[in-house]
Amino acid sequence: MSNNSASNEESFIHMQVEELAQVLNDKTHVVVDIRDEGAFASGRITDAQHLTNESLADFLREADPDAPVVVCCYHGHSSQQAAQFLISQDFTKVYSLDGGFTQWQLQYPDNISR
């Protein structure tokens, strides 16, 4: 695979919670939550899928690599590494949710599934 422009190395995109709120109803973006089981069970972004080491292989096999994927963690730190990993697995549009679920919960308390 030739990479003729070094500056255009594939990388994830930072997404703000406001941006996610705007596209959530369209069901165009797949939201994956990488927090632990307990945190995921006690509250998550509506329609988010739980992505764990156990479910990762299934997700990679079944997901559409061209669908935009938004990775959510607690504060937006671990999601960056996970997002970069998905890019390396040939996903084309991967976002890391800045502020994570903590920020989402503050701004959109009504848009949480339990």
N, C-alpha and C positions, 0 to 999 in steps of 0.2 A: 504494500500500500504506500503510495507516494504522498509525502506531506510537503508540498511545494511552498507553503507559507507557514513558517514556524510560529508566527504570531496568532495564527488561526487554529491553535490546538484546541480540540474539543474540550469544553469544560462545562460544568453546570452553571445555572443562572440563579442569582439571588432573587427570591420573590418575597414581597411584603405581604402581610396578612390581608391588607386591603385588596391587593390584586387577586389573591386567592378567593376572597369573599365575592368578588365580581364574577369569577368564572365558575364558581362551585355549582351554581344552579344549572349551568349548561351541560354538566356531566361530561365535559370534554377532557378534563384533567383527572388522572388517577392519583389519589392521595394515598401515600403509604406512610404509616406511623411506625417508627423503629424503637419507640419507648418500651419499657418492660411490660409484661403481661398485666400486672396489677394496675399500672398507670393507664394502660390502654382500656382495660375493663371499666375503670372508674370514670372515664370520660375521654372522648376523642372527637375529632372533626367529623361532622356528618359524612357518612359513606367512606371514611378512611378504611384502608385494609391494614391489618397488622402484618408487618414485615419483620420476621425474626430469622435467626440462622436456620431454624427448622423449615420455615416456609419459603425461604429464598429460592431454592432450586425450582419449586413449583411456580413461583412468581416469574422467574426468568424464562421458564418454558412456556407459560400460558399468556403472559402479558404481551400486548402489542408494543414492539419497540419504537414505533413511530408515534404512539400516543404520548402526550405530555405527562410526565410523572412529577409529582411534588412530594419531596421527602420531608417529613415532619419529625422532630425530636422534642426534647424539653425546651431548649433555648435557642436552637439554630446552630449549634456547634457540631455535634456528631452527624447531623444530617448532611453536612458538607462532604464529609468523607464517604458517606453512603451514596450521595448523589454522584460523586466522582466515580465511585465503583460502578454504578449503573451505566454511566457514560462509557466506561471501559468495557462493558458488556453489550455495546452497540445500541444502547438506547439513544435516541437522537435529541430529545428535548427533556432535560432533567432539571428540576428546580429544587433549591434548598430553601425551606421556609424560614426567613429571618425572624428571630424571636420565638420560633417554635410554638408548641402548644400553649406555653405559658402566656405568650403575647396574644394568641388566638382567644384564649379563655378570658383575658381581660377585655378584649374588644368585641368579641362575639359570643357572649355567654349563652345566647339563645340558639346558637348553631352548634350544639354539642350533642353527640349520641352517647347513651350509656347502656 
